[in-house]
């Protein structure tokens, strides 16, 4: 397993355990990862549609898993 996939797995586990967490929550839970590593991985996961970022206020984002079904109507 590569370092990147290990980081991804660790981050996705935190998001699954704590839906609606923020980046700081993820950094706190992912021992051994820097804020930059978490940010870059969450950014990549967001671009790939594996997580959703929702802005709560300027500079504060909530990270969640995407919904299972999206209403296309």
Backbone as ProteinMPNN parsed JSONL, in Angstrom:
{"seq_chain_A": "XXXXXXXXXXXXXXXXXXXXXXXXXXXXXXXXXXXXXXXXXXXXXXXXXXXXXXXXXXXXXXXXXXXXXXXXX", "coords_chain_A": {"N_chain_A": [[0.857, -1.177, 0.0], [0.596, 2.18, -0.849], [1.946, 5.313, 0.406], [0.233, 7.462, -0.13], [-2.253, 6.163, -0.559], [-2.612, 5.102, 1.951], [-2.867, 7.441, 3.474], [-5.214, 8.412, 2.3], [-7.062, 6.406, 3.007], [-7.022, 6.642, 5.804], [-8.024, 9.271, 6.158], [-10.587, 9.069, 4.945], [-11.751, 7.243, 6.686], [-11.96, 8.763, 9.027], [-13.799, 10.709, 8.186], [-16.016, 9.09, 7.701], [-16.567, 8.174, 10.287], [-17.105, 10.55, 11.604], [-19.257, 12.335, 10.367], [-19.627, 15.446, 8.744], [-17.458, 16.753, 9.755], [-14.691, 19.1, 10.158], [-11.729, 20.415, 8.489], [-9.744, 20.759, 10.465], [-10.596, 18.97, 12.426], [-10.119, 16.566, 11.093], [-7.33, 16.67, 10.765], [-6.564, 16.563, 13.458], [-7.411, 13.985, 14.115], [-5.914, 12.387, 12.413], [-3.177, 11.243, 13.128], [0.224, 11.869, 12.601], [-0.029, 12.968, 10.104], [0.405, 16.01, 8.363], [-1.116, 19.316, 8.403], [-1.047, 20.306, 5.805], [-0.793, 17.929, 4.269], [-3.25, 16.694, 4.798], [-5.012, 18.655, 3.807], [-4.31, 18.715, 1.029], [-4.976, 16.087, 0.282], [-7.737, 15.96, 0.9], [-8.608, 17.919, -0.865], [-7.99, 16.672, -3.329], [-9.642, 14.384, -3.114], [-12.121, 15.643, -3.067], [-12.23, 16.795, -5.624], [-12.386, 14.478, -7.1], [-14.852, 13.593, -6.409], [-15.232, 12.013, -4.175], [-15.529, 13.004, -1.642], [-17.48, 15.624, -0.14], [-17.336, 19.129, 0.053], [-18.581, 21.683, 2.022], [-19.225, 25.025, 2.395], [-19.461, 26.692, 5.413], [-19.068, 29.135, 6.562], [-17.023, 31.993, 5.732], [-13.888, 30.652, 5.064], [-14.326, 28.306, 6.523], [-15.039, 25.039, 6.243], [-17.125, 22.19, 5.911], [-16.685, 18.705, 5.837], [-17.985, 15.994, 4.146], [-19.295, 12.732, 3.271], [-20.239, 11.922, -0.075], [-23.702, 11.963, -1.04], [-25.654, 8.986, -1.396], [-27.543, 8.766, -3.437], [-28.387, 11.001, -5.961], [-30.643, 13.585, -6.694], [-31.752, 13.944, -9.848], [-33.682, 15.34, -11.144]], "CA_chain_A": [[0.0, 0.0, 0.0], [1.406, 3.388, -0.937], [1.706, 6.319, 1.437], [-0.953, 8.24, -0.511], [-3.468, 5.389, -0.316], [-2.731, 5.006, 3.401], [-3.414, 8.732, 3.89], [-6.602, 8.458, 1.829], [-7.853, 5.504, 3.843], [-7.11, 7.241, 7.139], [-8.907, 10.439, 6.07], [-11.95, 8.61, 4.677], [-12.257, 6.624, 7.915], [-12.346, 9.854, 9.935], [-15.025, 11.325, 7.659], [-17.104, 8.13, 7.908], [-16.859, 8.15, 11.728], [-17.549, 11.874, 12.059], [-19.81, 13.1, 9.25], [-19.761, 16.869, 9.021], [-16.269, 17.276, 10.435], [-13.967, 20.103, 9.383], [-10.346, 20.03, 8.224], [-9.003, 20.683, 11.716], [-10.983, 17.707, 13.057], [-9.428, 15.498, 10.378], [-5.908, 16.778, 11.12], [-6.438, 16.105, 14.833], [-7.619, 12.534, 14.148], [-4.93, 11.693, 11.565], [-1.852, 11.401, 13.708], [1.297, 11.63, 11.655], [-0.239, 13.748, 8.885], [0.426, 17.453, 8.562], [-2.287, 20.02, 7.888], [-0.904, 20.371, 4.345], [-1.093, 16.618, 3.695], [-4.698, 16.509, 4.886], [-5.64, 19.591, 2.869], [-4.095, 18.26, -0.35], [-5.73, 14.859, 0.048], [-9.166, 16.308, 0.881], [-8.808, 18.624, -2.135], [-8.002, 15.657, -4.392], [-10.851, 13.581, -2.947], [-13.249, 16.483, -3.453], [-12.224, 16.907, -7.089], [-12.776, 13.171, -7.635], [-16.216, 13.308, -5.993], [-15.262, 11.049, -3.08], [-16.014, 13.747, -0.478], [-18.113, 16.907, -0.462], [-16.991, 20.262, 0.906], [-19.658, 22.661, 2.117], [-18.784, 26.197, 3.139], [-20.358, 27.119, 6.475], [-18.794, 30.576, 6.648], [-15.729, 32.199, 5.068], [-12.741, 29.945, 5.609], [-14.737, 27.171, 7.341], [-15.703, 24.052, 5.403], [-17.521, 20.9, 6.462], [-16.353, 17.617, 4.922], [-18.92, 14.881, 4.269], [-19.309, 11.779, 2.174], [-21.315, 12.27, -1.016], [-24.944, 11.209, -0.831], [-25.722, 7.77, -2.206], [-28.311, 9.038, -4.655], [-28.6, 12.434, -6.192], [-31.862, 13.874, -7.439], [-31.394, 14.514, -11.145], [-34.833, 16.016, -11.755]], "C_chain_A": [[0.901, 1.237, 0.0], [1.045, 4.36, 0.173], [0.438, 7.111, 1.14], [-2.229, 7.459, -0.222], [-3.69, 5.179, 1.178], [-3.334, 6.294, 3.956], [-4.888, 8.831, 3.514], [-7.49, 7.618, 2.73], [-8.066, 6.105, 5.23], [-8.098, 8.408, 7.149], [-10.355, 10.013, 5.852], [-12.561, 7.928, 5.897], [-12.712, 7.684, 8.911], [-13.665, 10.461, 9.482], [-16.22, 10.392, 7.859], [-17.525, 8.085, 9.374], [-17.498, 9.445, 12.204], [-18.087, 12.693, 10.894], [-19.982, 14.569, 9.639], [-18.59, 17.453, 9.782], [-15.621, 18.355, 9.572], [-12.514, 19.657, 9.229], [-9.54, 19.88, 9.515], [-9.323, 19.402, 12.479], [-10.218, 16.545, 12.419], [-7.944, 15.501, 10.738], [-5.681, 16.221, 12.526], [-6.527, 14.582, 14.931], [-6.558, 11.756, 13.377], [-3.522, 11.956, 12.084], [-0.796, 11.069, 12.661], [1.136, 12.373, 10.337], [-0.21, 15.228, 9.226], [-0.872, 18.058, 8.034], [-2.235, 20.06, 6.361], [-1.241, 19.049, 3.681], [-2.601, 16.36, 3.698], [-5.401, 17.407, 3.869], [-5.507, 19.096, 1.425], [-4.902, 17.008, -0.661], [-7.227, 15.123, 0.007], [-9.494, 17.054, -0.413], [-8.91, 17.632, -3.284], [-9.28, 14.824, -4.318], [-12.099, 14.356, -3.355], [-13.353, 16.594, -4.973], [-12.657, 15.613, -7.762], [-14.191, 12.771, -7.233], [-16.33, 12.306, -4.861], [-15.668, 11.681, -1.756], [-16.643, 15.039, -0.977], [-17.664, 17.952, 0.545], [-18.138, 21.253, 0.859], [-19.175, 23.822, 2.965], [-19.853, 26.593, 4.149], [-20.278, 28.625, 6.689], [-17.429, 30.77, 5.994], [-14.587, 31.486, 5.797], [-13.066, 28.72, 6.444], [-15.578, 26.218, 6.497], [-15.981, 22.773, 6.173], [-17.227, 19.844, 5.399], [-17.305, 16.461, 5.191], [-18.703, 13.903, 3.128], [-20.419, 12.191, 1.219], [-22.547, 11.418, -0.729], [-25.001, 10.05, -1.806], [-26.48, 7.992, -3.51], [-28.553, 10.515, -4.767], [-29.853, 12.597, -7.042], [-31.492, 14.585, -8.73], [-32.54, 15.253, -11.796], [-34.765, 17.504, -11.565]], "O_chain_A": [[1.858, 1.315, 0.771], [-0.011, 4.253, 0.797], [-0.344, 7.4, 2.046], [-3.19, 8.021, 0.303], [-4.833, 5.086, 1.626], [-4.215, 6.246, 4.815], [-5.711, 9.279, 4.312], [-8.549, 8.071, 3.166], [-9.177, 6.074, 5.759], [-8.92, 8.514, 8.059], [-11.257, 10.539, 6.503], [-13.768, 8.026, 6.117], [-13.741, 7.519, 9.567], [-14.553, 10.702, 10.3], [-17.321, 10.856, 8.156], [-18.714, 7.969, 9.672], [-18.337, 9.435, 13.104], [-17.442, 13.651, 10.469], [-20.434, 14.879, 10.741], [-18.704, 18.52, 10.386], [-15.959, 18.507, 8.398], [-12.117, 18.631, 9.782], [-8.734, 18.958, 9.633], [-8.443, 18.811, 13.104], [-9.731, 15.654, 13.115], [-7.367, 14.443, 10.988], [-4.718, 15.49, 12.758], [-5.818, 13.961, 15.723], [-6.328, 10.581, 13.663], [-2.784, 12.782, 11.546], [-0.927, 10.092, 11.924], [2.067, 12.408, 9.533], [-0.738, 15.647, 10.256], [-1.629, 17.405, 7.315], [-3.255, 19.871, 5.698], [-1.902, 19.032, 2.643], [-3.156, 15.867, 2.716], [-6.291, 16.953, 3.151], [-6.492, 19.066, 0.686], [-5.454, 16.883, -1.754], [-7.924, 14.564, -0.84], [-10.557, 16.836, -0.995], [-9.809, 17.735, -4.118], [-9.927, 14.584, -5.337], [-13.029, 13.785, -3.925], [-14.444, 16.497, -5.535], [-13.223, 15.633, -8.854], [-14.684, 11.727, -7.662], [-17.42, 11.794, -4.605], [-16.104, 10.979, -0.844], [-16.374, 15.488, -2.091], [-17.618, 17.69, 1.747], [-18.611, 21.619, -0.217], [-18.765, 23.638, 4.111], [-21.011, 26.804, 3.788], [-21.277, 29.291, 6.958], [-16.741, 29.785, 5.727], [-14.359, 31.698, 6.988], [-12.155, 28.135, 7.031], [-16.69, 26.551, 6.089], [-15.168, 22.333, 6.986], [-17.484, 20.055, 4.213], [-17.423, 15.999, 6.325], [-18.019, 14.204, 2.15], [-21.431, 12.746, 1.647], [-22.441, 10.295, -0.238], [-24.46, 10.125, -2.909], [-26.101, 7.468, -4.557], [-28.88, 11.191, -3.791], [-30.086, 11.842, -7.986], [-30.978, 15.703, -8.703], [-32.386, 15.752, -12.91], [-35.654, 18.225, -12.017]]}, "name": "protein", "num_of_chains": 1, "seq": "XXXXXXXXXXXXXXXXXXXXXXXXXXXXXXXXXXXXXXXXXXXXXXXXXXXXXXXXXXXXXXXXXXXXXXXXX"}
